[in-house]
Amino acid sequence: MKSDGIIVAIVLAAAGLLLAGLAGAGAVVYLRGRAKPPPPAITTPLVTPAAWSDSDSPVPVTSDDPMRGDRNALVTIVAFEDFEDPDCGKVETTFEDIRKKYAASEIRFVWKNQPQTFHPQARAAAEAARGVFVLGGNTAFWTFHDRAFASGPYALAASNYDVWAGEAGVSVHDLDSGLANGVYVSRIDDDTKLASSLSATATPTTFINGRIVEGAQPIASFTTIIDSELPKARKSVASGTPLDRIYVTRSKENFGVVPKSVSTTTIVDLAVGSGAVASTGSQVTVLYVGRLDDGTVFDRSPTPFTVQLGNGAMIKGWETGLVGMRAGGKRKLIVPPQEAYGARAVPPKIPPNATLTFEIELLAVK
């Protein structure tokens, strides 16, 4: 009987050791599992701001647009931009200086997409930035935005979008999935259509409480408007306009478009060059894009071409509109029918009595 008891005791002791060993192994597995938890994927903004809408402004914006500054700021700057456009990089530096000069309660910035078709990486960058905004909110968007512009146009690539999104705290898996499935395409299209309806076909185009500034202008071009708008906005508040209606009120008062019936070509310098000045008789080498009123591109130069001013080879709007332009500059010409093709149609895209808009880059003057 004793031997039986001894055998039972040994068996029980062995079983206890086995169970203890299994428990210890389980603890090790548990601790190992706890050592490197998978990072959480951000699929919604960390902080969801209250929805708001200024959609009844002539330059409509809502809480579905990336915004810097206070919702109720006295002056709203809406910028239509292209991540690949060097001029947008220049204006972003100006915007940074403006943010240093004015309080967030005075100025807010709203981003709109206007990727140009002649910039091959611009569209993909816009979609990636939109995805970061949807997944991570305003803070994530501006982190991505700042990294993209700081890195420059040549850094625009899917691999970098993933890096910048990760730095912004957004799930790269979720972003790539959305991009692969075209989730963000429609919003880029909507912004582009809005830009066209506002005649904001060049980038950057900025609206300051509805007042347009085209191109990468010096900071004075912006602060002059801002400084005139701030007292008007404060006066409007003192008269009883709610802060959240200031932008709509001021932009409705300020907004205007170039009249359809202009009799001469309207000239807007988008960037002033530093080279030789074009004059009648000069040979000019240019690149250009031509658009109709609805934004339809009817012509563009695939490569630079050279033509002489004043020899009748071009429409009158070009003959006069390029005079005084410096090499290295960019100019927008809004050419009325009488200085273009008049009542004559130019198949297949230019209808009769068409006002034509050209964005022209002057490469050289001889």
C-alpha positions as CSV (number, residue, x, y, z in Angstrom):
1,M,0.0,0.0,0.0
2,K,2.9,2.4,0.8
3,S,4.4,1.8,-2.6
4,D,1.0,2.6,-4.2
5,G,0.9,5.9,-2.1
6,I,4.4,6.8,-3.1
7,I,3.5,6.2,-6.8
8,V,0.4,8.4,-6.5
9,A,2.4,11.1,-4.8
10,I,5.0,11.1,-7.5
11,V,2.3,11.2,-10.3
12,L,0.6,14.1,-8.6
13,A,3.8,16.0,-8.1
14,A,4.8,15.5,-11.8
15,A,1.4,16.7,-12.9
16,G,1.7,19.8,-10.7
17,L,5.1,20.6,-12.3
18,L,3.6,20.1,-15.7
19,L,0.7,22.4,-15.0
20,A,3.0,25.0,-13.5
21,G,5.3,24.9,-16.6
22,L,2.3,25.3,-18.9
23,A,1.1,28.2,-16.9
24,G,4.6,29.8,-17.0
25,A,4.7,29.3,-20.7
26,G,1.3,30.9,-21.1
27,A,2.5,33.9,-19.1
28,V,5.5,34.2,-21.3
29,V,3.3,34.1,-24.4
30,Y,1.0,36.7,-22.9
31,L,3.8,39.0,-22.0
32,R,5.3,38.7,-25.4
33,G,2.0,39.5,-26.9
34,R,1.8,42.6,-24.7
35,A,5.3,43.7,-25.5
36,K,4.6,45.1,-29.0
37,P,0.9,45.9,-29.5
38,P,0.0,46.8,-33.0
39,P,-0.4,50.6,-33.5
40,P,-4.0,51.7,-33.7
41,A,-5.2,52.7,-37.2
42,I,-6.9,56.1,-37.4
43,T,-9.9,55.8,-39.6
44,T,-11.7,58.9,-38.4
45,P,-10.5,62.3,-37.2
46,L,-9.2,62.3,-33.6
47,V,-11.3,65.4,-33.0
48,T,-14.4,65.9,-35.1
49,P,-15.2,69.6,-35.2
50,A,-18.7,70.9,-35.3
51,A,-20.1,71.1,-38.9
52,W,-20.5,74.6,-40.3
53,S,-21.2,76.0,-43.8
54,D,-20.5,79.2,-45.6
55,S,-21.9,77.7,-48.8
56,D,-24.0,80.8,-49.6
57,S,-20.9,82.8,-50.2
58,P,-19.9,83.4,-53.8
59,V,-16.7,81.5,-52.9
60,P,-18.3,78.8,-50.9
61,V,-16.5,77.0,-48.1
62,T,-17.6,74.5,-45.4
63,S,-16.2,72.4,-42.6
64,D,-15.4,69.8,-45.2
65,D,-12.6,72.0,-46.4
66,P,-9.2,72.1,-44.7
67,M,-8.9,75.2,-42.6
68,R,-6.3,77.1,-40.6
69,G,-7.4,79.7,-38.1
70,D,-10.6,80.4,-36.3
71,R,-14.0,79.5,-37.8
72,N,-15.2,83.0,-37.0
73,A,-12.1,84.9,-38.2
74,L,-12.8,88.4,-39.7
75,V,-11.0,87.7,-42.9
76,T,-11.1,84.4,-44.9
77,I,-8.4,83.6,-47.4
78,V,-9.5,80.8,-49.9
79,A,-6.7,79.5,-52.0
80,F,-7.0,77.3,-55.1
81,E,-3.6,75.5,-55.3
82,D,-1.6,72.8,-56.9
83,F,1.0,70.8,-54.9
84,E,3.3,70.6,-58.0
85,D,3.2,74.3,-58.9
86,P,6.3,76.2,-57.8
87,D,4.3,79.4,-57.6
88,C,2.0,77.8,-55.1
89,G,5.2,77.0,-53.1
90,K,6.1,80.7,-53.2
91,V,2.6,81.8,-52.1
92,E,2.7,79.3,-49.2
93,T,5.8,81.1,-47.9
94,T,3.8,84.3,-48.1
95,F,0.9,82.8,-46.3
96,E,3.2,81.7,-43.5
97,D,4.4,85.3,-43.1
98,I,0.8,86.4,-43.0
99,R,0.0,83.9,-40.2
100,K,2.9,85.4,-38.2
101,K,1.6,89.0,-38.8
102,Y,-2.1,88.4,-37.9
103,A,-3.9,86.6,-35.1
104,A,-5.9,83.4,-35.8
105,S,-9.1,85.4,-34.9
106,E,-8.3,87.8,-37.7
107,I,-7.3,85.4,-40.5
108,R,-8.3,81.9,-41.5
109,F,-7.0,80.0,-44.5
110,V,-9.1,77.6,-46.5
111,W,-7.5,75.1,-49.0
112,K,-9.1,74.2,-52.3
113,N,-7.7,71.8,-54.9
114,Q,-6.8,73.0,-58.4
115,P,-4.3,70.4,-59.8
116,Q,-3.3,71.5,-63.3
117,T,-3.4,68.9,-66.0
118,F,0.1,69.8,-67.2
119,H,1.6,68.9,-63.8
120,P,1.7,65.1,-63.9
121,Q,1.9,64.5,-60.1
122,A,-0.5,67.2,-59.0
123,R,-3.7,65.2,-59.2
124,A,-2.4,62.2,-57.2
125,A,-0.9,64.6,-54.6
126,A,-4.3,66.3,-54.2
127,E,-6.1,63.0,-53.8
128,A,-3.6,61.8,-51.2
129,A,-3.9,65.1,-49.3
130,R,-7.7,64.8,-49.4
131,G,-7.5,61.3,-48.0
132,V,-5.3,62.5,-45.1
133,F,-7.9,65.2,-44.3
134,V,-10.8,62.7,-44.4
135,L,-8.9,60.2,-42.2
136,G,-7.1,62.6,-39.8
137,G,-8.8,66.0,-39.9
138,N,-7.4,69.5,-40.2
139,T,-4.2,68.9,-38.1
140,A,-3.3,65.8,-40.2
141,F,-4.0,67.6,-43.5
142,W,-1.8,70.6,-42.7
143,T,1.0,68.3,-41.5
144,F,0.9,66.5,-44.9
145,H,0.5,69.8,-46.7
146,D,3.6,71.4,-45.0
147,R,5.7,68.4,-45.6
148,A,4.7,68.3,-49.3
149,F,5.6,71.9,-50.0
150,A,8.8,71.8,-47.9
151,S,10.0,68.7,-49.9
152,G,9.3,70.4,-53.2
153,P,7.6,69.2,-56.5
154,Y,10.2,66.5,-57.2
155,A,9.3,64.7,-54.0
156,L,5.7,64.1,-55.0
157,A,5.4,60.3,-55.1
158,A,3.2,57.6,-53.6
159,S,6.0,56.4,-51.3
160,N,6.4,59.9,-49.8
161,Y,2.6,60.3,-49.4
162,D,2.7,57.2,-47.2
163,V,5.6,58.7,-45.1
164,W,3.9,62.0,-44.7
165,A,0.6,60.4,-43.9
166,G,2.3,58.3,-41.2
167,E,3.9,61.4,-39.8
168,A,0.4,63.0,-39.7
169,G,-0.9,60.0,-37.6
170,V,-3.0,58.6,-40.4
171,S,-3.3,54.8,-41.2
172,V,-1.2,54.3,-44.4
173,H,-3.3,51.1,-45.0
174,D,-6.5,53.1,-44.9
175,L,-5.1,55.9,-47.1
176,D,-3.8,53.5,-49.8
177,S,-7.0,51.6,-49.8
178,G,-9.1,54.7,-50.3
179,L,-6.7,55.9,-53.1
180,A,-6.9,52.5,-54.9
181,N,-10.6,52.6,-54.8
182,G,-11.0,56.2,-56.0
183,V,-12.7,57.4,-52.8
184,Y,-11.3,60.9,-53.0
185,V,-11.6,61.6,-56.8
186,S,-15.0,63.3,-56.7
187,R,-14.0,65.9,-54.2
188,I,-11.0,67.0,-56.4
189,D,-13.4,67.2,-59.3
190,D,-15.8,69.4,-57.3
191,D,-13.0,71.8,-56.3
192,T,-11.8,72.0,-59.9
193,K,-15.3,72.7,-61.2
194,L,-15.7,75.4,-58.6
195,A,-12.4,77.0,-59.6
196,S,-13.5,77.1,-63.2
197,S,-16.9,78.7,-62.3
198,L,-14.9,81.4,-60.5
199,S,-12.5,81.9,-63.4
200,A,-9.8,80.7,-61.1
201,T,-8.1,78.7,-63.8
202,A,-4.5,79.6,-62.9
203,T,-2.7,78.6,-59.7
204,P,-2.4,80.0,-57.2
205,T,-5.7,81.9,-57.2
206,T,-6.6,83.5,-53.9
207,F,-9.8,85.1,-52.7
208,I,-9.6,87.4,-49.7
209,N,-13.1,87.9,-48.4
210,G,-14.1,87.4,-52.0
211,R,-11.5,89.8,-53.5
212,I,-9.3,88.0,-56.0
213,V,-5.5,87.9,-56.0
214,E,-3.9,85.9,-58.9
215,G,-0.5,84.4,-58.8
216,A,2.4,84.4,-56.3
217,Q,2.2,88.1,-55.6
218,P,4.3,89.9,-53.0
219,I,3.0,90.0,-49.4
220,A,1.9,93.6,-49.9
221,S,-0.7,92.5,-52.5
222,F,-2.3,90.5,-49.7
223,T,-1.8,92.7,-46.7
224,T,-3.2,95.8,-48.5
225,I,-6.5,93.9,-48.9
226,I,-6.4,92.4,-45.4
227,D,-5.8,95.7,-43.8
228,S,-8.7,97.3,-45.6
229,E,-11.0,94.3,-44.8
230,L,-10.3,94.1,-41.1
231,P,-11.9,97.5,-40.1
232,K,-14.9,96.8,-42.4
233,A,-15.4,93.4,-40.8
234,R,-15.2,94.9,-37.3
235,K,-17.7,97.6,-38.3
236,S,-20.0,94.9,-39.6
237,V,-19.8,93.0,-36.3
238,A,-20.5,96.2,-34.3
239,S,-23.6,96.7,-36.5
240,G,-24.9,93.3,-35.5
241,T,-23.6,90.8,-38.0
242,P,-22.8,87.5,-36.3
243,L,-19.2,86.5,-36.4
244,D,-20.1,83.3,-38.3
245,R,-21.7,85.4,-41.0
246,I,-18.9,87.9,-41.5
247,Y,-17.3,86.0,-44.4
248,V,-20.5,85.5,-46.3
249,T,-21.5,89.2,-45.8
250,R,-18.1,90.6,-46.8
251,S,-17.5,88.2,-49.7
252,K,-20.9,89.0,-51.2
253,E,-20.1,92.6,-51.1
254,N,-16.6,92.2,-52.5
255,F,-17.0,89.5,-55.1
256,G,-16.9,90.4,-58.8
257,V,-16.1,88.8,-62.1
258,V,-14.6,90.3,-65.3
259,P,-17.6,91.5,-67.3
260,K,-18.4,89.4,-70.4
261,S,-18.7,92.5,-72.5
262,V,-15.2,93.9,-72.0
263,S,-14.1,95.7,-75.1
264,T,-10.4,95.2,-74.7
265,T,-8.1,92.4,-73.5
266,T,-7.7,92.2,-69.8
267,I,-4.1,91.6,-68.6
268,V,-3.3,90.0,-65.3
269,D,0.3,89.4,-64.4
270,L,0.6,86.1,-62.5
271,A,4.3,86.3,-62.1
272,V,6.6,89.2,-63.2
273,G,9.7,88.0,-65.0
274,S,13.2,89.5,-64.8
275,G,14.3,89.1,-68.4
276,A,14.1,91.1,-71.6
277,V,10.9,93.1,-72.3
278,A,8.6,92.1,-75.2
279,S,7.7,94.8,-77.7
280,T,6.1,95.1,-81.1
281,G,8.6,93.4,-83.5
282,S,10.1,91.1,-80.8
283,Q,10.4,87.4,-81.3
284,V,8.8,85.7,-78.3
285,T,9.0,82.0,-77.2
286,V,6.1,80.9,-75.1
287,L,4.1,78.1,-73.6
288,Y,0.3,78.6,-73.2
289,V,-3.0,77.1,-72.3
290,G,-6.3,78.4,-73.8
291,R,-9.7,78.0,-72.1
292,L,-13.3,78.9,-72.8
293,D,-15.6,80.5,-70.2
294,D,-16.6,77.2,-68.9
295,G,-13.0,76.1,-68.3
296,T,-12.8,73.8,-71.4
297,V,-9.3,73.7,-72.7
298,F,-9.5,74.4,-76.5
299,D,-5.7,74.6,-77.1
300,R,-2.4,74.3,-75.5
301,S,1.3,74.3,-76.6
302,P,2.8,70.9,-76.1
303,T,6.3,72.4,-76.6
304,P,7.6,76.0,-76.7
305,F,7.1,77.9,-79.9
306,T,8.4,81.2,-81.3
307,V,6.4,83.9,-83.0
308,Q,6.9,87.6,-83.9
309,L,4.7,90.2,-82.3
310,G,3.1,92.7,-84.7
311,N,3.2,90.8,-87.9
312,G,-0.5,89.8,-87.8
313,A,0.2,86.1,-87.2
314,M,-1.8,86.1,-83.9
315,I,-5.1,87.4,-82.7
316,K,-5.1,91.0,-81.5
317,G,-5.5,90.1,-77.9
318,W,-2.1,88.3,-78.1
319,E,-0.5,91.1,-80.2
320,T,-1.3,93.7,-77.5
321,G,-1.4,91.5,-74.4
322,L,2.2,90.3,-74.6
323,V,3.7,93.7,-75.1
324,G,5.5,94.9,-72.0
325,M,5.8,91.4,-70.6
326,R,9.3,90.3,-69.3
327,A,10.9,86.9,-70.1
328,G,10.4,84.5,-67.2
329,G,7.0,85.9,-66.4
330,K,3.5,84.5,-66.5
331,R,0.5,86.4,-67.7
332,K,-3.2,85.8,-68.0
333,L,-5.1,87.3,-71.0
334,I,-8.9,87.5,-71.0
335,V,-9.6,88.2,-74.7
336,P,-13.1,89.4,-75.8
337,P,-14.6,88.2,-79.1
338,Q,-13.7,91.4,-80.9
339,E,-10.0,90.8,-80.2
340,A,-10.2,87.1,-80.8
341,Y,-12.3,85.5,-83.5
342,G,-15.4,87.6,-83.3
343,A,-18.6,86.0,-84.6
344,R,-16.6,83.3,-86.4
345,A,-16.4,79.8,-84.9
346,V,-13.1,77.9,-84.9
347,P,-14.0,74.2,-85.0
348,P,-14.0,72.0,-83.2
349,K,-14.0,73.7,-79.9
350,I,-14.3,77.5,-80.2
351,P,-17.9,78.7,-80.7
352,P,-18.9,82.0,-82.2
353,N,-18.6,85.2,-80.1
354,A,-16.3,83.4,-77.6
355,T,-14.3,85.1,-74.8
356,L,-11.0,83.3,-74.6
357,T,-8.7,83.0,-71.5
358,F,-5.0,82.3,-72.0
359,E,-2.4,81.6,-69.4
360,I,1.0,82.3,-71.0
361,E,4.5,81.7,-69.9
362,L,7.1,83.9,-71.7
363,L,10.3,81.9,-72.0
364,A,12.5,84.2,-74.1
365,V,12.5,87.5,-76.0
366,K,14.7,88.4,-78.9
